[in-house]
Amino acid sequence: MSKIDERGELVKIADDGLVKLDGVTMFRKVMRDGKLYLQFRDSDRMRSQLRKTCYVEIPIAVLLDRIEGKSIADELVTHSPME
């Protein structure tokens, strides 16, 4: 059974943007050009070496879209240059 935190009481955010959920490090929040990104640390050395960094970032809005099932194709149709 999972522990569900409906109100976010278990979420702690450090001054450096590191976000923990009940003590478990989740990601770091990073602001770039006024947009909120989530930064994840990849512990796989092979991927990190190929990427030349162990960090991966994604705008929070994009992550939420994907979680809600929206695809890149949906975005292209919604924001057609013909509008």
C-alpha positions, 0 to 999 in steps of 0.5 A: 500500500502506498502513502498518499500525501494529498496536501504536499506535507511530505514535500521539502524544497531546499534553498538550492532547489533540491526537492525531496518527498518524505526524505527521498530526493526526487529532482531539483527545480531550476529556472531558465529564462523564466521557465520552470525546469525539473532536473534529474540526475541519471546514475547510469554512467554509460548514458551520462558519458554519452550525454556528457552530463549526468543531468537531464532537464525537462520543462515542467509544463512539457512533463505534465503534458506527457503525463496527461497523455498529450503528444508532440503531434497534439502540440503541433496540431494545436499550434498550427501556423495556419491559425 
